[in-house]
């Protein structure tokens, strides 16, 4: 039903607000207030209130946002349910649901035109013109070549409303012929004013991505430079119809799939979305080249309670992933992080490995908190007291962002287990907050086992990177580099032979991809506050003990199979090896 059906008391409910209310309304929650619903498979069943039946013939189907009775054939959406159940007309049913889901209805006098309609019309006309320009114009040939180079088919891009904005005044002349006034172009963000008072097109020599609101109306554009122009991406400015913080690219197409799949996939770029959709993943959206905000998170909460974040695998992408997840946690959406291989993003991943490669990465997605712990462990922070202190500081923002109390308790318990501290200590840190009281002492959890993995090899490489003068001394302590594991051994050999003036960053282009990834992470890690002597001594000691540990493991495996007459001798050797390993305590390391 359109706005004509929503006139009430001399006022009118806009269509886009009705769609917002519909998206926010959970039919199970709304109908469940009046019907005893029980989950049956993917649907919910209950006795039908319309024909007074006692059997569970009424089905509520969340993925379709509808209900249906298999006996009396009554059905519809949540608005229909309120109308049929309580005898409400459509506008009052919409208002009743709006009150339940917390959507505020702005009022507009009945019969009055939508003041924003000329802007919607102008942007829509511009989108059609830009799309035709991309397909047909000679000056768009390099844009078509760029898309072909990136393995995009122009015909398949048509549903996304891609276009091309040429240089020069040709766009303004075309809009003038179509009857769109300059002031409308300016207000819609399609043009801007020069210093001399003349106007020019906002988008100039750019490939354009049409941006739609949740109703599917074009409200603005994202423009990608085809060359050295800055910025690389340029969005429409804020206007009556374009509110960047409240928009997600492709949400108008993805919303039904998000409901059906029960989760959304959040990627960084326009091309990432398009490539994923072409590969069969229709529940994909992206922010408009800016940081993911809680306003955008609320758009997704209307559709799902689970989001998988798949950003670029570089350092900036990882940081943006964690920030996006914190925004999702603020409104009780459960976030997962999917991690592409180094150097890959969703676009390149599909180009190199096909849809199966993208599916594998998405299937391997981890809860954001587990992913943070995994990242901290890979950096080697969980292997020392100072590192675990810093690790907790990195976890606190996520703990503070978590709105759901059960999820927060689970995260706190997990952090206490991994960091080997008490949950009470973590709660004290949370309560103090940024700028709050002085941090309380972090007490060790006496009964908690250590579940983090010690990484002596990584500790050693980290020391050699940040303390170049120690390399020769470490090489003397470990003349047999084969005791180290890969990729640390590769870095160890290179650093041992390098002069103290040789910076670790110079190795980035000279090592294998696994070693390069580790090297980049260690170069970015914090070194200040770490007890250098203890770190190196502990690492050297554990590495030197590896032959003994391997021998011990071998003997223990043989023990059940030797003759009784030989067991006593074998047990003595095992006891002696165990004593040697336990007594191999690190001494403070000396650089001499």
Long-range contacts (C-beta under 8 A, 24 or more apart in sequence): 1-90, 5-90, 5-91, 6-90, 6-91, 6-94, 7-91, 7-110, 7-111, 8-89, 8-91, 8-92, 8-95, 10-109, 10-110, 11-107, 11-108, 11-109, 11-110, 12-107, 12-108, 12-109, 12-110, 12-111, 12-112, 13-91, 13-94, 13-95, 13-105, 14-106, 14-108, 14-114, 15-215, 16-213, 16-214, 16-215, 17-98, 17-103, 17-105, 17-106, 18-94, 19-214, 19-215, 20-103, 20-214, 20-302, 21-94, 21-97, 21-98, 21-101, 21-103, 21-105, 22-65, 22-77, 22-78, 22-79, 23-214, 23-255, 23-302, 23-303, 24-101, 24-102, 24-103, 24-302, 25-65, 25-78, 25-97, 25-100, 25-101, 26-62, 27-60, 27-61, 27-62, 27-65, 27-66, 27-67, 27-77, 27-78, 27-81, 28-60, 28-62, 30-78, 30-81, 30-82, 30-97, 30-100, 31-60, 31-67, 31-78, 31-81, 32-60, 34-85, 35-60, 48-72, 48-74, 49-85, 50-74, 50-84, 50-85, 62-259, 63-259, 63-260, 63-262, 64-259, 65-259, 115-240, 116-240, 116-241, 118-184, 119-184, 119-187, 119-188, 119-239, 119-240, 119-241, 120-217, 120-218, 120-219, 120-241, 121-180, 122-175, 122-180, 122-184, 122-185, 122-188, 122-190, 123-188, 123-190, 123-218, 123-219, 123-220, 123-241, 123-242, 124-217, 124-218, 125-175, 125-178, 125-180, 126-171, 126-175, 126-188, 126-190, 126-221, 127-161, 127-163, 127-210, 127-218, 127-221, 129-163, 129-171, 129-174, 129-175, 129-178, 130-163, 130-164, 130-165, 130-203, 130-208, 130-210, 130-221, 131-158, 131-161, 131-162, 131-163, 131-210, 132-163, 133-163, 133-164, 133-165, 133-166, 134-162, 134-163, 134-164, 134-207, 134-208, 137-164, 137-166, 139-164, 139-166, 139-167, 140-164, 140-166, 142-226, 143-207, 143-226, 146-207, 146-226, 147-207, 150-271, 150-347, 151-351, 152-271, 152-274, 156-278, 157-274, 159-253, 160-209, 160-210, 160-250, 160-274, 161-209, 161-210, 161-212, 161-218, 162-207, 162-208, 162-209, 162-210, 163-207, 163-208, 163-210, 163-221, 164-206, 164-207, 164-208, 165-201, 165-203, 165-204, 165-205, 165-206, 165-208, 165-221, 165-223, 166-205, 167-204, 167-205, 169-200, 169-201, 171-201, 171-203, 172-199, 172-200, 172-201, 187-239, 187-240, 188-239, 188-241, 188-242, 189-220, 189-236, 189-237, 189-238, 189-239, 189-242, 190-236, 202-234, 202-236, 202-237, 203-234, 204-229, 205-229, 206-234, 209-249, 209-270, 211-235, 211-236, 211-242, 211-247, 211-249, 211-288, 212-250, 212-251, 212-252, 212-253, 213-241, 213-247, 213-252, 214-251, 214-252, 214-255, 214-299, 215-252, 216-252, 216-253, 217-241, 219-247, 220-244, 220-247, 222-249, 222-270, 222-288, 222-289, 224-270, 233-289, 235-288, 235-289, 235-290, 244-288, 244-290, 245-293, 245-295, 245-296, 246-295, 246-296, 246-299, 247-288, 247-296, 248-285, 248-286, 248-287, 248-288, 248-296, 248-299, 248-300, 249-273, 249-285, 249-286, 249-287, 249-288, 250-277, 250-284, 250-285, 250-286, 251-285, 251-299, 253-277, 253-282, 254-282, 254-283, 254-284, 254-285, 255-303, 257-282, 257-283, 258-283, 258-285, 258-300, 258-303, 258-304, 259-303, 259-304, 261-304, 262-304, 262-306, 263-304, 263-306, 263-307, 263-308, 264-300, 264-303, 264-304, 264-306, 264-307, 264-308, 265-307, 265-308, 265-310, 265-338, 265-362, 266-292, 266-300, 266-307, 266-308, 266-309, 266-310, 266-311, 266-324, 267-310, 267-311, 267-345, 267-346, 268-311, 268-312, 268-317, 268-320, 268-345, 269-345, 269-347, 271-347, 272-310, 272-345, 272-346, 272-347, 275-346, 275-347, 275-350, 275-351, 276-346, 276-350, 276-358, 278-350, 279-350, 279-354, 279-355, 279-358, 280-355, 281-355, 281-358, 281-359, 281-362, 287-324, 291-320, 291-323, 291-324, 292-320, 292-323, 292-324, 292-327, 293-327, 294-327, 294-330, 294-331, 296-327, 297-327, 297-328, 297-330, 297-331, 297-333, 298-331, 300-328, 300-333, 301-331, 301-332, 301-333, 304-333, 305-332, 305-333, 305-334, 306-333, 306-334, 306-335, 306-336, 307-333, 307-334, 307-335, 307-336, 308-335, 308-336, 308-337, 308-338, 308-362, 308-365, 309-335, 309-336, 309-337, 309-338, 309-368, 310-337, 310-338, 310-340, 310-346, 310-361, 310-362, 310-365, 311-345, 312-340, 312-345, 313-339, 313-340, 313-341, 313-342, 313-343, 313-344, 313-345, 314-343, 315-520, 315-524, 317-345, 318-375, 322-368, 322-372, 322-398, 325-368, 325-398, 326-397, 326-398, 326-401, 327-401, 329-368, 329-398, 329-401, 329-402, 329-403, 329-404, 329-407, 330-401, 330-402, 330-403, 331-403, 332-403, 332-404, 332-407, 334-367, 334-407, 335-367, 335-368, 336-365, 336-366, 336-367, 336-368, 336-371, 337-365, 337-366, 337-367, 337-368, 337-371, 338-362, 338-364, 338-365, 339-364, 339-365, 339-366, 339-371, 342-513, 342-516, 342-517, 343-513, 368-398, 369-395, 369-398, 369-411, 369-414, 369-415, 370-414, 372-398, 373-414, 373-415, 373-418, 377-452, 377-453, 377-455, 378-521, 379-521, 379-522, 379-525, 380-455, 380-458, 380-459, 380-462, 380-522, 380-525, 381-525, 382-418, 382-419, 382-452, 382-453, 383-452, 383-453, 383-454, 383-455, 383-456, 383-458, 383-459, 384-459, 384-530, 384-531, 384-534, 384-535, 386-529, 386-530, 386-531, 387-530, 388-419, 388-420, 388-421, 389-442, 390-526, 390-529, 391-419, 392-419, 392-421, 392-426, 392-429, 392-442, 396-429, 396-430, 399-426, 399-430, 400-430, 400-433, 416-445, 416-448, 417-448, 417-449, 417-451, 418-451, 418-452, 419-452, 420-444, 420-445, 420-448, 420-450, 420-452, 421-445, 421-448, 454-542, 456-538, 456-539, 456-540, 456-541, 456-542, 456-543, 457-484, 457-485, 457-488, 457-489, 457-492, 457-539, 457-543, 458-488, 458-518, 458-522, 459-535, 459-536, 459-538, 459-539, 460-484, 460-488, 460-492, 460-536, 460-539, 460-540, 460-543, 461-488, 461-491, 461-492, 461-495, 461-518, 461-522, 462-522, 462-525, 462-527, 462-535, 463-532, 463-535, 463-536, 463-539, 464-491, 464-492, 464-495, 464-496, 464-504, 465-495, 465-504, 465-519, 465-522, 465-523, 466-527, 467-532, 468-500, 468-501, 468-502, 468-503, 469-500, 469-591, 470-532, 470-536, 470-589, 470-591, 471-495, 471-496, 471-498, 471-500, 472-496, 473-589, 473-590, 473-591, 473-592, 474-536, 474-540, 477-540, 477-544, 477-589, 478-540, 478-543, 478-544, 483-543, 483-544, 483-546, 483-547, 484-543, 486-514, 486-515, 487-511, 487-512, 487-514, 487-515, 487-518, 488-518, 490-515, 491-515, 491-518, 491-519, 532-589, 533-588, 533-589, 534-586, 534-588, 536-589, 537-586, 537-587, 537-588, 537-589, 538-586, 540-586, 540-589, 541-584, 541-585, 541-586, 544-584, 545-581, 545-584, 548-577, 548-580, 548-581, 548-584, 549-581, 551-577, 552-577, 552-578, 552-581
